[in-house]
Amino acid sequence: MYLRIGNDQMIPERRIIGIFDLEITSQAKITAAFLKNAEREGVVIDACEDVPKSFLVCDHPYHRQIVYLSQLNSRTLQGRAEESGAHGGTV
């Protein structure tokens, strides 16, 4: 099963570690540092045409983890994940 995260991007559900609200979590220094480090490592994929509202952390066979930015809010993504049976947390 796949989760559609916007802009025609789909992620295998089994790869999703967590779904996070960007506005809330980016206020924490540790999250800001995590996202900055992921961008520096080149593991951030922008899956939105507008301002991102959420991000997903996913495991990946070739990297420690991949971060996807989505224009959909975290509740919408969580709802889609629950409808299709994905197992990821949300903050």
matplotlib code that plots the C-alpha trace (Angstrom):
import matplotlib.pyplot as plt

x = [0.0, 1.1, 0.3, -0.3, 1.4, 0.6, 2.0, 1.6, 4.1, 3.4, 5.3, 5.2, 3.3, 5.9, 8.6, 6.8, 8.3, 6.3, 4.1, 4.8, 3.2, 5.9, 4.6, 4.5, 7.6, 9.9, 9.7, 11.8, 15.5, 16.2, 13.6, 15.0, 18.5, 17.2, 15.6, 18.7, 21.0, 18.7, 18.8, 22.6, 22.8, 20.5, 17.8, 14.9, 12.4, 10.0, 6.6, 4.7, 3.9, 3.1, 4.3, 4.9, 2.6, 4.0, 6.9, 7.2, 10.3, 10.7, 13.3, 15.1, 17.3, 20.2, 20.0, 19.4, 16.2, 14.4, 12.4, 9.4, 7.9, 4.1, 1.7, -1.0, -1.4, -0.4, -4.1, -5.0, -2.0, -2.7, -6.3, -5.2, -2.8, -5.4, -7.9, -5.3, -3.8, -0.4, 1.5, 3.1, 2.9, 1.8, 2.8]
y = [0.0, 3.6, 6.9, 9.9, 12.9, 15.5, 16.6, 13.1, 11.7, 8.3, 6.7, 3.0, 2.8, 0.4, 3.0, 5.7, 6.3, 9.4, 12.3, 15.7, 19.1, 21.4, 24.6, 23.0, 20.9, 23.4, 25.6, 23.0, 23.5, 19.8, 19.5, 22.5, 21.0, 17.6, 19.2, 21.4, 18.3, 16.3, 19.1, 19.3, 15.5, 15.9, 13.6, 16.1, 15.6, 18.5, 17.0, 20.3, 23.2, 25.5, 26.2, 22.9, 22.2, 18.8, 16.5, 12.7, 10.8, 7.5, 4.8, 4.0, 1.1, 3.4, 6.2, 6.3, 8.1, 10.4, 13.5, 14.4, 17.8, 17.9, 20.8, 18.7, 19.1, 16.3, 15.4, 14.9, 12.6, 10.8, 10.3, 8.9, 6.6, 5.3, 4.7, 2.6, 1.0, 2.7, 2.5, 5.9, 8.3, 11.9, 14.9]
z = [0.0, -0.7, 0.9, -1.4, 0.1, -2.6, -5.9, -7.3, -4.8, -3.2, -0.4, 0.5, 3.9, 5.3, 5.0, 7.1, 10.5, 11.4, 10.1, 11.7, 11.7, 10.4, 12.1, 15.5, 15.4, 13.7, 16.8, 18.7, 18.2, 17.9, 15.1, 13.3, 13.6, 12.3, 9.2, 8.6, 8.8, 6.5, 4.0, 4.2, 3.6, 0.6, 1.9, 1.8, -1.0, -1.6, -2.6, -2.7, -5.0, -2.1, 1.4, 3.2, 6.2, 7.2, 6.8, 6.9, 8.0, 6.2, 6.3, 3.1, 1.9, 0.8, 3.5, 7.2, 6.5, 3.9, 4.8, 2.5, 2.7, 2.0, 1.4, 3.1, 6.8, 9.2, 10.1, 6.5, 5.9, 9.2, 8.1, 4.7, 6.5, 8.9, 6.0, 4.2, 7.3, 7.4, 10.6, 11.4, 14.3, 14.1, 16.1]

ax = plt.figure().add_subplot(projection="3d")
ax.plot(x, y, z, "-o")
ax.set_aspect("equal")
plt.show()
